[in-house]
Amino acid sequence: MMYPATTRSPEFLGLSKDAGLWTKSSYGKGIIIGVIDSGIESSHPSFDDAGMSPPPAKWKGTCKDMVKPAGNDGPDPSTVNNDTPWEITVAAGSVDRKLAAGLLLESGDLVEGEALVQGPNSTAYQPLHYPGEGNLCRKVSAEHTRGHIVICDDAGVKVDDQARIIKNLYDNGAAQVVLIGQEKAGFTLGFREYGSSVVQEPAAVGHKLKDYSQYPDSAAQVFFKGTQLGVGQSPTVAYFSSQGPSRGNPRILKPDILAPGLDILAAATESPDRGPFRFKSGTSMAVPHISGVVALLKSVHPDWSPMAIRSAIMTTADELDNDGKPIMNEKHEPASAFAVGAGHVNPTRAVDPGLVYDLEVKDYAGYVCHLFARARLDDDDDDDNYADDYTVQDILQDLNLNCRNLPRLSDIDLNYPSIVVPANTTVRRTLTNVGPAEQYTGRLSMAHDVGVDFSLKWLSFSRPGEKLTFQVSHHGSEIAEGFLIWESNTHTVQSPLVVVRP
């Protein structure tokens, strides 16, 4: 049977229907989220507006924030997409829910996995059969199928094609089919709907099962435990989530933030054999979570700029998982800042960040002008700036901006919430107070001393809107990752800090 407790991500983000940020923000009242997507018709149940007031007869607003996926080309470095500084770039992680299943080996060991369709538990040990690397269970003899637990490597094909392979095994009398994920996925396990009870095992766990199956008379029992919540070591970064450093903007740390994007119950096109909702994985599943948080923050703070909202989300993010340990990647190793960004989104903390790193549109324009000037220098192009002016105005939708009277800003000059410091370089940042009058003390959280220093050591804000500037410097040759943290009695403002080669 299919267990229904699958819409877990709101609770995992600390959002409760009748309390906290949802109610404080009036559920984002007055904010419209525009979705650029394809394949879902307007009649889909997700767009049902029953119980909602009708839209206003007239509405005028502006597009304030762009939230975009990091891409699904991970875990290789420098695969991140949507890497401009005016976009919130979102990576994908897991939630603390598990549709538990697995095998109890006759040796006494457990091999734990998951099963979207939960079947009956075994009543006796049944023989195991793994047809070997490269077989992919397309050719399994009747002798090794009937009454056996058949172990298959994921063929890496479309869902329907994999489902046919699995169905053929069951038609030939298999007691259970176990599907091992692809090697590059490590511990990441993404659900796929095969229409049958299939125990899915991540590659990092599946090795143990395949090795054991080679022993004569190897056997196991299959168990199903249903939906488990509060699973430890959550979140982890999904293997497919694209990583930095960005090829186009290597000194701007991307992605910006991590959000639930693995095994999300999402809208889908209905078909005769599948309903209107389906489990999906991808950074496009993570984006709506951040879009929703942006809407809630904008509802609470209508005067905040898009850049202030982005800063609030990033500087209040969680760098630790629910076990209090560093967020891990698909190999269960500590995730790099180029995989996790500032950390995992924490909506409750984001509504009250204390301080923000703000930016103005003219800052982005200055950055674009800098890029144009650098490109002309690379191309030995001495043309005037008029073409650049038109392009800047088109990108930023402001006819008053032009490259002739704007100061040019390089990537390290942008007042970004994350801080990239090229070796032996000094960068500046400005913090704006959006909380009460407070004094903040700064500290570095680095694995060891790598020659990073900052000024000032404390910041005293006397009123909302006040701005104070500090510098971060590096001296030496070692590169490293860590955090720059500003703390008051009531707020913690944390920025990822990465030292890179010049």
N, C-alpha and C positions, 0 to 999 in steps of 0.2 A: 504494500500500500504506500501511497505518497503521504508523507508527514507534512502538516500545514505550517509549522512554525518556522517559516523561512524568511520573513520580512524583518530581518534583524538589525539592519544598519542604523536606523534612527536611535534605537536603544543603545547600540554600541557607541554612538556619538554623544550619548548623554541627553538625548532629546526625549522628553516625556509629553504625552498628548495634553495633559491637564495642568502642567506646572512648568516652571523654568522659562527658558528662552522662547519656546513656542508661544506661551501665553503672554510673556512680557512684550513680545514683538507683534502681538495680535495676529500671529501666524503669517506675518509678512504682508499684512493688509496694505493695499495701495501700491504694491510692487509687482511689476509684470516681468516674468521670466520668458524670454524668447528662445525657442528651441530650434536650432538648425539641424535637421536630421532627415532621414528618409525611411520609407518602408512602413510607416505606421499611419493608418487612416484616421481622419478626424473623428470617426465614430467609435474609436477604441475606448473601452471602459476607463482607461487612464485619464481621458479628457472629459469624463462625466462631470457636469457641473450641478448635479442635483443638490439642493440645499444651499446653493450659493446665490448671492444677490446678482441681478443682471449687470452686465458691464455698463459703464456710463455711456450716455449718448454721444458725448464728446470727450476726447482724452488727448492730452498733449504732454509729451515727456521726451526725455533724451536717453540714449543708450549710454549707460554709465560704466559697466564692467564687462570685460570679455573673459570668459572662463573657457579654457580649451584643454583638450587631452594632450598628455606628453607623447603619446604614440605607443604602439604595441610591438616595437622592434627590439625589446630588451632580450636578454640582459646585457647585450654588448654596449660598451661605452660610446658616447657621442652619437646616439641614435635619437635623441630628444627632438621633437617637433614643436612648433608653436612657441618659439623661444624669444619673441620680442619682449622688451621690458614692460610694455603696457598690457600684456596678457597675463592672466593667472594660469600657470601651467600645472596640470594636476597629474600626479602619479597614482598608481593603483595598488591597493593593499587588501589584505584579508580582513574578515570580521571574526568575532569570537564564537562562531557557531559551527557545529559539526554535525553532519548526518552520519552518525557513527556506524561503522561496519568493519569487518576484518576477519582474520583467520586465527584460530588457535591450532598451532602445529602440534603434532603428536610428541614432539620433543619437549613441549611445555611452553615454548616461546609464543608471544603474541605478535602478529603483524597487523597493525591498525591502519585502516583506510576509511573510505566513505562510500555510501550507496544512496543515490537519489531515489531509487525505488527499493524500499526495504522488503526483503523476502523473509521466509521462515528460517529459523535457526536450524542448523544441522542437529540430528539426533544421534549421529555416529560419525566416526572418522571416515573420510573418503579419500581415495588415492588422488595424488597430485600429478599433473602432467604439464610440462612446459616444452613445446616443440622446438625450441632453440632460437637463437638470434636470427633475425631476418625472415623467419617463417610467417610471423604476424597472424598466425592461426588461419591462414587461408587454406592450408592443407594439413588436416589433422585426421589421422586414421580413426575409423569407427572403434577400433580396439582401445584407443587412448582417449576417446571422447565419452562413450557411454559410461555413466556412473562416476565420471572423474570430475574433479575440480580443474578446469582447464585455464592455464595462465597464458595470457596473450600480451604482447607488446602493442602499444597504441600504434596503429598503422599510419597515423598522420594524415588521414583522408577525411572527406566530408562525413558529417554525422550519419547520414543515411547509408553511406557505404560501410562504415564501421558497424552500424546496426545490422546490416545484412550478414556480415561475418559472424556477429554474435548470435543472431537468430539461427543461422545454419548450425552452429554448435549445439544450441538447445534442441533444434529439430532432430539432431543426431544423438540425443540422449545425455548431453552434458548435465552433471548435477549442479554446477555453478561455473560461471565465467568470471575470471578476475582480470582486470585490464590494468596494465602497468603504464604509467605516464612516460612521456618522452624525457630523455636524459637531461636535456638542457633545462627542463622545468624544475629539477631538484626536488624540493619539498612542496612546491606549488601544485595544488590539485584543483583543476577546473572542471566543474560538472558539465557533462554532455548527456543529452537525453537519448537513450538507445531503445526505449520502449520495453526493456526487460530489466530484471534485477541483475545488476552488474556491480561487483565490488571494485571500486577504483582505488588504486594504490599509487602514491607518488613514486617517481623513479628512485628517489633516495632511499625509500623503504622497500621497494619492489626487488632490489638486488638480493636482499635476504631471503625472500620467498623463492626466487628463481634458483638461487644456490641450493637451498634446502630441497627443492623438488628433484634435484639430480641424484639424491640418495635413493637406493633401492627401497621400495615399500614406503616411501614418504607419503604422509597422509595429514589431513587437517579437518577441522570442523569450521564451518562458517557461522558467524554470529552477526546479528543486527541489533543495534541499541537505540535507534531512533535519533531524534534531535537532541543535541547537547549544547547548552549555552554556557558562557563564561569560560570557554576553552582558553588555556594559557598560551603564552607566547604570541599574543595577538595585539596589534596587527603585525604581519610580515609583508615585505614588498613582494608583489607578484613577479614571477620571472619575466613575463612579457613586457612589463612596464619599462618604457624607454628611459634611458639614462643620459646624463650629461657627461662631460662638459659639452655645451652647445658648440657646434661647428661655426655657426654664424656669429654668436655672441659669447665667446668662451669666458669672458670675465664677468658675465652675469650668471649667477648660480641658477641653473634650471635642472629639474622641475622645481616649482615653488613649494608645493605642499602635497602630502599624501592623504588619500581618502579611500573609503571602501570601493573596490572595483573588481573583486573576485567573487564569483558565484552570487551575483545579485539577481533577485527575482525582478524581471523587467518586462515591459510591454513588448509584444512580438506580434507578427502577422499571424492571424489564426488560419489553421488548415484543418482538413478533415481528421487528421490524427494528432493534432497538437492544439492546445488551447491558446487564449490570447496573452498568456504570460509564460515566460521561459527564463531559465537560469542563463545569465550571460556574464562574460568576463571581459574586461578591457578598460583602458583609461577613459573611454567614453561612458562607462558605467560610473566612474569616479567623479566625472565632471558635474552631473546633476546634484551630487551631494554638496559640492562647493558652491554651485549656483544657488542652491537653497539657503546655505549659510549666508551668502552675500545678501540675499533678499531679506533675511531676518535682521541682519546688522543694519542694512539701509533703512528698514522700517523703524528700528530703535533710534538710529542716528541719521536722520534725513539730511543733516548738514555735512556729513562726512564725504570726502572726495573718494573716488574709486581707489586711489592710491592709499588713502588712510585705511580703507576697508581691507585691502590686500595686506597691508602691514599688520593690522590687528589679527588677521587670520594666521599670519606667519609667525609673529613674535610670541604668540600664546600657544603654539603647537606643542604637542607632546613628543619628546625625543625618546621616551621610554615606552615599552609595551606594558600590557596589563600585569606582567610579573615584576615590573620595576627594573627591567633590563633593557639595554639598547635594542632598538628595533632591528630585526634581522632581515637579511635578504633571502633569496630562494635556496641558498646553500646553508641557511641557519648560521651565517656569519654576520657580524655587525654591518649594517647597510651604510654605504657611503652617502655623504651629503648630496652627491650627484645622482643618487637613486631615490632618496627620501625627501630631499629639499629641506625645509625647516623642521619637518616632522609631521606627525599625524594631527589632522585638524581637531581642535577642541572648541566647539561652538560656544559653550558656556563661558569659557575664559575669554574668548574673542570679543564678546560684547563689552568687556571692560578691560582694555589692554593697558591703561595708564598712559602710555606714550606711543606715538606712531612716527614712522618715517614717511613723510608726505612728499609729494611731487606735484608739479604743475604741468599743464599741457606744454607750456613753453620750454620746459626742461626736456621733454620728449622731442620737441621740435629741434632743439639744439643738438640733441643726440643724433637725430636723423641727418641734420646738416653736417655733423662731424663725419658720419658714414659716407655721405656724398663726397665730401672733400677728400677723404682718404681714398675713395674709389677713383677719383680724378687723378690723384697723385700716382696711384698704382698704374693708371692707364696713360700717364703723361698727357692728360687732357687739360688744356688751358682755357676751355670755354667758360663763359661767365656763369653766374649763378641763377639766371632767370628760370631755366628749366628745373633747377632744384627747388626754387620757390614754389612753382606750380605743383610739384610732386609733394612737398611738405604740406601745402594747403589741402591737397586732395586726401592725403593720408589722415591728417588731423582735423579735417573739416573746419578750417578756420582761415578765412581770407586775409586776416591781419598778420599772419605769420610769414616771415621770409628769412632766408639764410643770410641776407646782407646785413641785418641789424640784430641778429640773435647771437649770443655767446655760444660757441660750440662746446659741447660736453662729450667727453669720451665715456666709455662704459663704466670705468671705475669712478667717474665723477658723479654718476647718477646716485641719488639718495635712496638707494634700494634697501629693503629690510634685511636681506642677506648681504654678507660682506666678503668680497673676493679681493685679496691683497696680492698683487704680483710681488715676487721676492724683491727685497730691498727697495720697497716703494711705500709711500704714505698715501692713505686715502682719507677722505672726510665724510662724516655723516652728521645730519641734523635731526634731532628729535623734537617733536611737538607734543606739548602736554595736553591730553584730552581727559585728564582726571583732576583730582584735587591738588592743592599745593602740597608738594612732597619733595623730600630729598632722596636721590637714588645713588647707590654705591655700585661702582662697576667692578667686574671681575672677569677673568678669562678662565674658561674650562677647556684645557687642552691636555692631551695625553702626557706631554712633557714640554719642557721649555724649548721652543723653536725660534726664539728671537722676536716674538710679537710683543708689542707694547701699545698702550693707548693713553691718550690724554682727553679729557680730564679723568681723575679717579672718582669724582663724585659730581653729580648734577643736582642743583637746587632749583626747583620750579615754584614760583610764587603765585601763579594764576593760570587758568586754562588758556590755551592758545600760545603760551610762551614757547619760544624756540631756543635751543642751546645746541652748539656744535662741538664735536670732538674729532680727534684724529686717531687713526690706527696705523701703526708703522711696523715694518718687518725689516730685520737685519740678519743676513746669513744666507745659507744656501738650502736649508731643509724645508720641504713642503709638508703641510699638515692640515688637519681638519679639527674643528672644535666649535666653541660657542663664545660669544661676547654677551655677558649677562648684566643687565642693570636691575637692581633690586631696591625696593622701598619697603616700608612696613606692610603695604597692602598689595603691591604689584610686582610681577617679575616680567621683564621685557628681554626676550632671548633671541639673538640673531646667530644663525650659522656663520662661521668664519672659516674661510678656506684660503690657505697660502698656496699660490701656484707659481710655476716658473714664469719669468718675465717674457 
